[in-house]
Amino acid sequence: MKRDKRLCYLCGRYVLPSDASRDHLVPKSVGGSDSLSNLALAHKDCNAARGVTPVSVMVKRGKPPRRLVLAPA
């Protein structure tokens, strides 16, 4: 949560600890990992609404996440 400044990467709003979830940028169901670089903070509802749509597909559809904070390389 600290790395993502407690902001949901999908909607950009503040995330309370009780409403926090970790979202896989590349879903595990399509080969994504649990590495820090593949995880981002999201509201539980935002995460559920996104489903298994990869971020790259969201960007191609013209609906990129509001903010995306990746771990330093």
C-alpha positions in Angstrom: 0.0 0.0 0.0 2.9 2.3 0.7 4.4 2.0 -2.8 1.0 2.8 -4.3 0.4 5.8 -1.9 -2.9 4.1 -0.8 -4.5 5.1 -4.2 -6.4 2.6 -6.3 -4.6 2.3 -9.6 -7.9 1.7 -11.4 -10.0 4.7 -10.2 -7.3 6.9 -8.6 -9.2 7.2 -5.3 -7.9 6.6 -1.7 -8.2 3.0 -0.5 -9.1 2.2 3.1 -7.3 -0.8 4.5 -10.6 -2.6 4.9 -11.4 -2.1 1.2 -7.9 -2.9 -0.2 -7.0 -5.8 -2.5 -4.0 -6.6 -4.6 -4.6 -6.8 -8.3 -2.5 -8.7 -10.7 -1.7 -6.5 -13.7 -1.2 -9.7 -15.8 -3.8 -12.1 -14.3 -2.4 -15.3 -12.8 -4.9 -17.2 -15.0 -2.9 -16.1 -18.1 0.5 -16.6 -16.7 1.0 -13.5 -14.4 3.2 -13.8 -11.3 2.9 -12.7 -7.7 6.0 -10.5 -8.1 5.8 -7.0 -6.8 6.1 -5.6 -10.4 2.9 -7.4 -11.3 0.8 -6.3 -8.3 -1.0 -3.0 -7.7 -3.4 -1.7 -5.0 -7.0 -1.6 -5.9 -10.4 -1.3 -4.3 -12.1 -4.7 -3.9 -15.0 -3.5 -6.2 -12.6 -2.1 -8.8 -10.6 -5.3 -8.8 -13.7 -7.4 -9.2 -15.1 -5.2 -12.0 -11.9 -5.5 -14.0 -12.0 -9.3 -13.8 -9.2 -11.0 -15.8 -8.8 -8.3 -18.4 -5.1 -7.6 -18.7 -4.0 -3.9 -18.3 -2.5 -4.0 -21.9 -6.0 -4.9 -23.3 -7.6 -2.1 -21.2 -5.1 0.4 -22.7 -5.8 -0.9 -26.3 -9.5 -0.4 -25.7 -8.9 3.2 -24.6 -9.7 2.6 -21.0 -6.4 2.7 -19.2 -6.1 2.6 -15.4 -6.3 6.1 -13.9 -2.8 5.6 -12.3 -0.3 2.9 -12.4 2.7 2.8 -10.0 5.1 0.1 -10.8 7.9 -1.1 -8.6 11.3 0.3 -9.5 13.3 -2.0 -11.9 
